[in-house]
């Protein structure tokens, strides 16, 4: 694990800003158009037991708050863990759609009309790596409340 924690506090700050801004930006369209986001969730054809509406209400707000926490450095450990879990969930959803041959828009809120595919999968893996860099940082710098618990 030494290679994971042996990097500059500025690399961590850069990772926080990139990931935080992506999460904040992607939440805007989902918050503004929940009906379209609910449709996008349904397009993945994953049995959600009727939880699309609940996910539509919670996920964008969680993205917004997590992004704000990453950028500001408030409860950074918790924000990094939540972003890691969200990105892993997104990777699983995209992977199953690719494997099943479902040709749909990703619903990520970053680019209009972005389709599910290998480029989106690689992008989310990059965000997972950023989350890991933040979570396993050595120095606690540029943070207000680093611990989540």
C-alpha positions as CSV (number, residue, x, y, z in Angstrom):
1,X,0.0,0.0,0.0
2,X,3.0,2.3,0.2
3,X,2.8,3.3,-3.5
4,X,-0.8,4.4,-2.9
5,X,0.0,6.7,-0.1
6,X,3.3,8.1,-1.4
7,X,2.2,11.2,-3.3
8,X,2.0,14.9,-2.9
9,X,-0.8,16.7,-1.1
10,X,-1.2,18.7,-4.3
11,X,-2.1,15.5,-6.3
12,X,-4.7,14.8,-3.6
13,X,-6.1,18.3,-3.9
14,X,-6.2,18.0,-7.7
15,X,-8.0,14.6,-7.4
16,X,-10.5,16.2,-5.0
17,X,-11.2,19.1,-7.3
18,X,-11.6,17.0,-10.4
19,X,-13.9,14.4,-8.7
20,X,-15.8,17.0,-6.8
21,X,-16.5,19.2,-9.8
22,X,-17.6,16.1,-11.8
23,X,-20.0,15.1,-9.1
24,X,-21.4,18.6,-8.6
25,X,-21.8,19.2,-12.3
26,X,-23.4,15.8,-13.0
27,X,-26.0,16.4,-10.2
28,X,-27.4,19.6,-11.7
29,X,-29.3,18.0,-14.6
30,X,-30.5,15.2,-12.5
31,X,-31.9,17.6,-9.9
32,X,-33.4,19.8,-12.5
33,X,-35.0,17.0,-14.6
34,X,-35.8,14.1,-12.2
35,X,-38.3,12.5,-14.6
36,X,-35.5,12.1,-17.3
37,X,-33.1,10.7,-14.7
38,X,-35.8,8.2,-13.6
39,X,-36.2,7.1,-17.2
40,X,-32.4,6.7,-17.5
41,X,-32.3,4.5,-14.5
42,X,-35.2,2.4,-15.9
43,X,-33.4,2.0,-19.2
44,X,-30.7,-0.1,-17.5
45,X,-33.3,-2.8,-17.0
46,X,-32.1,-3.8,-13.6
47,X,-34.7,-5.1,-11.3
48,X,-34.9,-2.2,-8.7
49,X,-38.1,-3.3,-7.0
50,X,-39.8,0.0,-7.8
51,X,-37.0,2.1,-6.2
52,X,-36.3,4.2,-9.3
53,X,-38.2,7.2,-7.8
54,X,-36.3,6.9,-4.5
55,X,-33.0,6.6,-6.3
56,X,-34.0,9.6,-8.5
57,X,-34.5,11.7,-5.3
58,X,-31.5,10.6,-3.3
59,X,-28.6,9.9,-5.8
60,X,-28.4,13.5,-7.3
61,X,-28.4,15.1,-3.8
62,X,-25.8,12.6,-2.6
63,X,-23.7,13.4,-5.6
64,X,-24.0,17.2,-5.0
65,X,-23.2,16.9,-1.3
66,X,-20.3,14.5,-1.9
67,X,-18.9,16.8,-4.5
68,X,-19.1,19.8,-2.3
69,X,-17.4,17.9,0.5
70,X,-14.6,16.8,-1.7
71,X,-14.0,20.4,-3.0
72,X,-14.2,22.0,0.4
73,X,-12.4,19.3,2.4
74,X,-15.3,18.8,4.8
75,X,-15.5,15.2,6.1
76,X,-13.2,14.1,3.3
77,X,-12.8,10.5,4.4
78,X,-16.5,9.9,4.2
79,X,-16.8,11.8,0.9
80,X,-14.0,9.8,-0.6
81,X,-15.7,6.5,0.6
82,X,-19.1,7.6,-0.7
83,X,-17.6,8.6,-4.1
84,X,-15.8,5.2,-4.3
85,X,-19.0,3.3,-3.6
86,X,-21.0,5.4,-6.1
87,X,-18.5,5.0,-8.9
88,X,-18.3,1.3,-8.2
89,X,-22.1,1.1,-8.5
90,X,-21.9,3.0,-11.7
91,X,-19.3,0.7,-13.1
92,X,-21.4,-2.4,-12.3
93,X,-24.5,-0.9,-13.9
94,X,-22.6,0.1,-17.0
95,X,-20.8,-3.3,-17.2
96,X,-24.0,-5.2,-17.0
97,X,-25.6,-3.1,-19.7
98,X,-22.6,-3.6,-22.0
99,X,-22.6,-7.4,-21.4
100,X,-26.3,-7.6,-22.1
101,X,-25.9,-5.5,-25.3
102,X,-28.2,-2.7,-24.0
103,X,-27.6,0.4,-26.1
104,X,-28.7,3.3,-23.9
105,X,-27.6,6.7,-22.8
106,X,-25.6,6.5,-19.6
107,X,-27.7,9.0,-17.7
108,X,-24.6,10.4,-16.0
109,X,-25.5,14.0,-16.5
110,X,-22.1,15.0,-17.9
111,X,-22.7,15.0,-21.6
112,X,-26.0,14.9,-23.3
113,X,-26.4,11.8,-25.4
114,X,-23.3,10.0,-24.0
115,X,-23.9,6.3,-24.6
116,X,-23.0,3.3,-22.3
117,X,-19.7,1.8,-23.6
118,X,-16.1,1.1,-22.9
119,X,-15.1,4.8,-22.9
120,X,-17.6,5.5,-20.1
121,X,-16.4,2.5,-18.2
122,X,-12.8,3.7,-18.4
123,X,-13.9,7.1,-17.3
124,X,-15.6,5.7,-14.2
125,X,-12.6,3.5,-13.4
126,X,-10.5,6.7,-13.5
127,X,-12.9,8.3,-11.0
128,X,-12.5,5.2,-8.8
129,X,-8.7,5.7,-8.9
130,X,-9.2,9.3,-7.8
131,X,-11.4,8.2,-5.0
132,X,-8.7,5.7,-3.8
133,X,-6.0,8.4,-4.0
134,X,-8.1,10.7,-1.8
135,X,-9.1,7.9,0.6
136,X,-5.6,6.6,1.2
137,X,-3.8,10.0,1.3
138,X,-0.9,10.3,3.7
139,X,-1.1,14.0,4.5
140,X,-4.2,15.7,5.8
141,X,-3.9,19.0,4.0
142,X,-6.4,21.6,2.8
143,X,-9.1,20.0,4.9
144,X,-11.6,21.3,7.4
145,X,-12.9,18.1,9.0
146,X,-11.0,15.2,7.5
147,X,-12.6,12.4,9.6
148,X,-16.1,11.1,8.9
149,X,-16.4,9.2,12.1
